[in-house]
Structure formats: structure tokens, C-alpha cells
Amino acid sequence: MTSPLPSSPLPSSPYASVLDLAPVVPVVVIEDASDAVPLARALVAGGLPAIEVTLRTPVALEAIRAIADGVPGAVVGAGTVVTPEQVTQCVRAGARFLVSPGWTDVLLTAMRASGVPFLPGVSTVSEVVALLERGVREMKFFPAQAAGGTAYLKSLAGPLPQARFCPTGGIGPANAPEYLSLPNVGCVGGTWMLPADAVAARDWDRIEELARAASGLRDAGGTCR
């Protein structure tokens, strides 16, 4: 594939980019694989189709596979991808996009060869410039709040307008609209629509309600389409 994968259309999707699917990408940590499908259905019903399942638990790949097979409206991706081996495993499990907390040339090569869109993580100007040199324009900004938040992203918009971000880390319903109002932010990643007590109680109705509120942030000044 000759064009940068992050700008390529999602497989079987009318959207041009992961960043265009919804204003918020839920960052999901699944401890019990049996929760994967009902949780994903609640998120999709609430208007959040892009779901990042992090590779932080032993059942993550099983959860990705279950969502890919069992929730047609979901665009399931894999997060916390840090090795080429994980890239291969996630795509085989059905991941339709990849997210990494950072990047190296080895990891970037594997993600580029995977055939699915990806968001490599950055937190410095040099990392952004290095990715732009390599033809990558869409990135994860992590950890967003700790790395400078909206003020930092505003500073990048002038000299590097071609870079577009999904900030993740320390973002909630109170500050998400400020991020989404920035011209270089496509969407944000967060966990607030997945409170631990609701997941533990399998209160999928509550999660759907919180997801619906998060999906409404597109009307709160955000740039997502």
C-alpha cells in the first residue's frame, strides 16, 4: 500500500479515518471475555462505534475476536500495541485499527504493513515531525493532559497544521469539548463512559446512556464528523 495507512479508508466503511467515526473512542479494558459483546453493543447503541480494546489483559485478543464476530455495528480496534507480534495477532483477531502509546521504526513498519489504519502515539514535537516525514498524518497524543493538554495541541496547530490527533489520557466529559474544539483534533479517547462499578454490575443500560452523552459531544464544538 503506497499511501499512508492512517489516511486510508477503514475496511468496509464509508469513513475516511478512525478519527471521523465519532467524537469519542472508548478505551476499553476487558477482564472477562464474556462481557465483550454486551459491552460493545451498549457502546454502539449509544453512538460510539469505534471501540479500542487495550492489550492489558489476557483475554484482550479473545474480546477483540468476539466483538468483531458478534457486533456488526462495531469498528473494533486494538490499543496498547507495542510489538510487531501484537500487530499480527490483533489483525488476525479482527482488529480494524491499531493504536500504540508510542512508536519505533520497527513497530511503525509492522503497523504500516498490517493493512489496517493505525494511530501511533506521540507526546513531543520531534515525534510528530518524524512521523510526518514518514507519511503519517494521524496520531494518538498521549498522555494528553500530562503532556500539555489543549495548550500544547494549540501550539502545534500553527507550525504543523497537517498533523491530526486523537488525544487520550486524563480526558473526561468536562474537558473533552475543549479538545474537540481544536482544529487539529479529530476525536478523543476516554474511559468515563465505562465506570468500573457499571462494568462489574454488567449495567449495560447505564453504559449505553453514558455513551450516548459522549456521542453528543460532536455538537459541543467538536470537529468530528
Steps between C-alpha positions, in 0.01 A plus 500: 500500500661822389289759681529558877274250670356740759345700217367193322132406524404254767428155357130470407433852627386826336720698740838631394664459838470358850494861616176561309289220650385678818615780730607248764679165473433291813823353637391162631675267742319166502564262788230245412466402136128431547450874556646596162192464280235655729735785590573570134132484413426759769769732367381465140138554604613819674662631184865402553586242233882525520614292797863470605561180696833531679745212520524531877328176594547135399157493334547807279548309173203276580292811570603661170406183315164479675412861420615467139284190456203591715439876471453600135469872578829515686833607355724322747863593534794399715679735739828483691659335197876508555652212299481373141377167636204673662421674172468163327300344784255790517431512127447124495254538788299751297634840608411764242741763633806509725604747769840519668612710798822581316690385194830378360594442138464125552149535642403758238612268219288218640194722541541641149519148358196381696244624248291685761508865615716582800563782746856508635543680831691827535565750775776722355541726198795294377288184498230677300752632247660156468163342422414771249832426327386137475166592346287458813262788571264355761627420848406431858606778740585324826494559790299804400452690824843413641670593172355850486133461417312739276762775534763270354279393211411862425873573476545219247218614271694797364832343393359151432144546367517177301516287817171379647456344842294278725598618851470236773589508868334710766203593280142497628165660423606830659805565281419293189310787329806725531715239326237439234481871420862498378552489122765227527294264719275249328377312807604417854551172682360439845360260756240709683206329329625171648498550878640198683188451711276493193722247324521284814120509533458441125280806492500528123208745501703747704799460270277560198365817663851628573609412147207694356600805702858465376388465140314828540830682548514530122249782552704667772752667275687192382646447156402136454267424216 
